Amino acid sequence: MIRSLSGKVLDILENIIILDVNGIGFEILCSRSVLNSCEQGKEMTITTNLQISEAGAVIYGFASEREREFFLRLTSVKGVGGRTAIAILSELSIDDVVNAISSADVNAFMRVPGIGKKTAERLCFELKNIAGLKVMSQKSDVISKSSSGHVESVIDALLSLGFTRSDAGGVINLLRAAHGEDFNKLSEEDLLRMSLRELHK
């Protein structure tokens, strides 16, 4: 595993950096934060991750271990490969990703080229409990204060079935983002059914 590379930046091609490491030019597909900090001819160290697939080997580059960890978390979601994950980190900062997950902001992920609605919804739902993100503690409070009665009833029903308030709040926010203005038209029965379907995926 290539964990990091240090050398001189030979060239910058859109989201690719060519890094000269002891006379060997490595092509590294980088996040926005790396691209913003590099200059041609500059010596730098890039945190990396090597992935090998049927299409060949690709080295991905990050500004920090935290960003690399987020990349690996993103690729754990079904349908999100390395190139899609680096596209997310090229379009959104880590804070943007955290905010999108915490608020189930499907549209934020859909701004990334190549990400459709279903993938965006999976990102919001599957990553809501990742380490370091206290995603739903505040959002659940918002729901309890601002939601209509049938939403509270669904949350209570989910709690009685053994789900945590974090799980209940997360799936409600996901469905709210997915249905937009039509969310308030959903019956209590439909909302509970859809919540259970998402929670059992």
Buried (B, 14 or more C-beta within 10 A) or exposed (E): EEEEBEBBBBEBEEBBBBBBEEEEEBBBBBBBBBBEEBEEEEEBEBBBBEBEEEEEEBBBBBBEEEBBBBBEBBBEBEEBBBBBBBBBBBBBEBEBBBBBBBBBBBEBBBBBEEBEEEBBBBBBBBBBBBEEBEBBEEBBEEBEEEBEEBBBBBBEBBEEEEBEBBBBBBBBBBBBBBBEEEBEEBEBEEBBEBBBEBBEE
